[in-house]
Amino acid sequence: MAPAQTPAPADPQVPLSELRVVSLPEQELLDHVAARVPGFRYVLWDMVGEPVGARADEIDVAVAPYFGGPWLRALPSASRLRLVQLQSTGFDGVPAAIGPDLALTTAGWVHAAGTAELALGLMIAAQREIDRAVLQQHAGVYRRFSTRTLADSRVLVLGVGEIGSAVVDRLVPFEVETTRVASRARTDDRGRVHGVDELPELLPRTDVLVVALPSSGGTDGLVDAALLSRLPDDALVVNVGRGRVVDTAALTDEVVSGRLRCALDVVEPEPLPADHPLYRAPGAIVTPHTGGSCTSYEPRVRRLLVEQLTRLAAGERPLFLQQEGRLAFPPEPA
C-alpha cells in the first residue's frame, strides 16, 4: 500500500508588522494620510497605471479608487499585496474577485450620513410631491395642491447597519413611528429589532418602506412581488441600499399600476434603460446613485483611512473587516 500523502502545509499568516508599503489612489489623499500616520512608505497608485514611488509587487496595503472596478485587474501585478481597503460601503462581488488570501476592509460609516440624508430627502420629496412642484415650475405653472406628510407615517427601515441606523437617527424629530428589521430578531440599546421573517406581518402596517440592505446571497431579491403585495395601497418604497435587493420588475408593476409609489437611488440594472417605465411613471422618483457622492464623503474617508492605518501600525484589527485573508489579526474583543 502506498504511504498516505502528507497534506501541504497551509500558507503561514503574515504579521501586521510586515505591512510597510501603502498605496493611495490620489495625491491629496496620500498627503493627508502620510502627514498623520508615520511609519509606512506611501506611494501613489490609482490601480490602473503604474505606481509612483514603488513597484506594484512591493505594495502591502492598497486603497482602491472610489469609482469603478477596473482596479481589480491590477491585483495580479501586486503579488505582495495583503489588504485592500475600499472607499465604498458595499462590497458585493469583491471577495470573489480578490480571492480568500487578501484581507478586505470597507468604508463603513463614511457614506452613512450622506446616504441617510438622501433617504430622508427622498421620503420628504415623495410625500410632499416636490417633484410635481418642480415640473409645474418648469412649465410656468403655479397651482396649489394638498399632499401626504412624513409626520405620523409608519416607517419600516429594512437594515440596521451603518446606513440604516443613520436613517433611523434622522427620523427621530419627524414624529414618525419607526420599525427596524434585520436578518434576525434581537434587542439592542435602541430597543426591538424585528427579523426578516416578520416582514409579512409588518408590511401591511407600513406607509414607508426604506431599504438599506447590502447585496448578498441572502438579500438579493428579498423584496419580491409577494412582499410588495403586503404593503398597503399608496405606500412608498425607498431604496438606498442595493438595487438587487428589490425585484425591479415587481416594483415597476406596482408603481405603474398606481398602487405603490417609489423613490430609488439604486436600481437593478443600473442604470435603467432609457425607456424604462419607472422614469415616467407618476409616483416614481429615480436619482442616479448619489447617496455617497456628496461633500461629506472626502473628509470622512480621510478620517477613516487615518484610523485604519493607525490601527494597523499598532497591531490592531481595522474597522469594517470583511475577510481576514492571511493577515495575523488579533482576535476580536469579547
N, C-alpha and C positions, 0 to 999 in steps of 0.2 A: 504494500500500500504506500502510495506517495505521501511524504510528510505534508502536514497541513501548512498552508500558506500563512505566513505571519502578516497581519494587516499592516499596511503602510502607516507610519506614524502621522497623526494629524499635524497640520502646519502649526507651529508654535504661535502663541499670542504675542503681539507686539506691545511693549510697554509704551505708555503715553510719553515717557521721557525721550523716545526716539522720534517724536514729531518735531521737526525742526524747520521745514520749509513750507510756507503758506502762500498760496496764490489767491489773488483777488482780481475780479474782472474789470475794475475801473480804478483810475489813478486817484481820484478824490477819496474813494473808499479805502484804498490802500494807505494813503497818507493819514487818514483819520485813525485807522486801527493801529498802524505802526507806531504812531506817536503815543499811544495809550497802553499798548501791551508789548513791552520789550521782551527779548529772549528768543524771538523767531526771526528767521530770514524771510522777508516778504518779497514776492515777485508779482509782476503784472501779467495776468493771463486771462484772456476772455474765453478760453477753451474752444477757440475757433482757429486762430492763427498760432504762431509760435510764442512761447512765454518770453518775457523780457526780464532778464536777471537770473535765469536758471534754465536748465533743460527740463523738459516735461518729465523725464524719468528721475528727477531729483525732488519732485514735489510730494509732500506728505499729506497736506490738507488743501483741498480746493474748494473755494466758494464759487458755486455755479452762478452764471448770469441769471438775472431775474426772468427774462422773457425767452421763450422758445426752448426747443430740445436739441438743437444741433450739437450742443456741448457734449452730449453722450458719445458722439463719435470720436471725441478726443481721448477717451479713457484708455484705450489700448496703448497709447504712447506714454501714459503716466504710470509706468509699471511699479513705481514705489508708492503710489497713492494709497492712503489708508482710510481717509474720511472725506466725504462730500457733504458740504453744508449748503442747503437750499435757501433761497431767498423767498420761497413761497411756503404757504401753509400746507397746501395739498401736495401729495407725493405719489399719486396713483400712477402705476406703471414704472416708477423709478427703481424700486428694489429688484424687479425682474431684469431691468436693463443694466444695472450696475453689478449684479451678482451678489452672492452672500458674503464675500470676503471683505467688502468695503463697508465701513460704518456710514450711517446716514443720519443726518440731523435736519430738521425743518425749521421754518421761521416762527412757528408757534404764534405768539401774541402780536407779532409785527403787524399783521393785517387785520387784527381783530377790531380795533377801533374804527378804521375806515370802512370795513365791510359791514359792521353793525350799524354804523351811521347811515350807510346806503340802504340797509334793510329798513330802518326806521323811515327814511325818506320815501322809499317805495310804498310803504304802508300808508303814509300820510298822503302821498300823491294819488294813490289809487282810491283811498277812502274819500278824499276831498275833491277828486276829479280834477286835479291840477292839469293833467294832460288835455282835458276837454277845454279848460280855460285858455291854455296856450294855443290850441287850434283855433278857437274863436278869435283870439288876439291877432293871429296871423291872417285871419280872414277879415279883419277890421270890424269884428262884431263885438258889441258889449251887451251881453244878455245874462241876467242873474239866473241862478239855479240852486236848488237845495241838494245837499249831499249827505252821505253817511259820515260818521266820525270814527276816529280811532278810540276816543274815550268811550268807556263802557263796553268795549268789544271783548270777546273771549278769544285770546291769542294763544295758540299752541306752538311752542318752539321745539322743533324736532332736531335734537343735537345739543349737547351741553358741554361741548369743548370750548376752546378759547373764543370762537366767534359766537356760538350760541349763547354762552354766558354773557358776553358783551351785549348781545341783543337784549337779553333779559334785564341787564343793568339799565339800559337806556329806556326800557318800557316803564320803569318804576313811576316816574312822575306823570305818566299819561293816563292814569286811572283806568287801567285795563285789568282784566282777570287773566293771569298768565299761568299756563300749564307747561311743565317741562317734560320732555320724553327723551329717553336714551335707549341704548341697546338692552339694558336690564334695569329693573326697578330697584331703587335704593333710596336712602335718606342721606342728605348731606347737610352742611351748615345753613343752607337756604331752605331746607325743608324737603318735601317729597319730590322724587323723580320717578315718573312712570316708565314702564318698559314698553318697547315697541309692540309687544303682544296685546297691549291695551288700546292700541290705536282705533280698532273698530268701534270700541265703546266711547272713546273720547271725541272722535271726529264729528259725530252728529251735534256735539255741543261746542263747535269751534267756528268762529267767524273769520279768523285769520290764521292760516297755517303758514308758519315760517320754517323753511327747510334750511338747516345749517349743518348738513352732514357731509363728510368727505366721501369720495368714491372708493368702494371696496367691494369684494365679493359678497359681503353681507348687506350692503346698502344699495347697490346698483339696481334700479327698477323697483325699489321698495314702495315708493308712492305710485301705485299702479291704478288701473281702472277701478278695481274693487275698492281700494281705499278712497279714491277720489269720489266715488259714488256715495260714500258715507258722509261727506261734507254736506251741510245744508245748502239750499239754494242761495245764490248771491255771495257765497263765501269767497274769500280772496286767498290765492296761493302765491306765496312769495318764496323764491328760491335764490339764496345767496351761497349755497354750498357747492354742489357739483351737479351739472346738468343731467348726468346719468342716473341720479337718484330718483328722478321723476320720469315717468313714462310720457314722453313728449306727445305721442300720438293720442294717448288717452286724455291728457290735459287739453290738447287742442280741440278735441271733440267736445269736451265740456265747455270750453270758453266760446268756441264758435256757435254752439247752440244757445249761448246766453245764460246757461245755468250757473257757471262759475266765472270768476274773474282771475287774472294773474298779473303779477309784477315780477319779472325774471331778470336777474343779472347773469345767470348761467343757463345754458340750454344744451340740448343734445339733439342733433350735432351742433357744433359751434364753429363758425356761425351758422345760423339757419339759412337755408336757401332764400334768395331774394323774393321769391314768390310764395314764401310760406304764409299760411293763413293767419298766424299769430301777429304778423306785422301790421295787419289791417283790421283785426278783429276788435270790435268795441269791447271795452273791459280788459284789454291787454296792454301792458307796458313792458317793453323789452329794452334793457340797457346793455351795452356791449362789454360785459365782464369788467366793470370798472371798480369793483369793490375795493381792491387793494391799490388801485392806481390813483393815488392822491398824495397830497403834500405831507401827510403823516408818515408815509412809508419810509422815506430816506432817513430821517433822524432815528426812527425806531429800529431799522435794520442795522444802522451803525451801532446803536446801543446793544443790540443782541450779539453782534459779532465780537464786540469788546468783551461782553460777558462770556461768550463761548470760549474764546481763546484764553481768557483769564482762568477759566476753569480747567482747560486742558493743561496750561502751564503749571497749575497747582496739583495736577494729577487727579482731578475730579471729573465726574461724569458731566457732560454738557447737557444743556436743556434740550428737550424735544428730540431725544434719541429714538430713532425708529428701528434701527438694527445696529448691532454692535460690531459686525464684521469680525476681524481678527485682532482688534484692539483690546488690551487688557484693562478694561474699565473696572473701577472698584464697584462692589455690589451696591444696589440701590439701598438707600436708608430704609430701615424698617418703619 
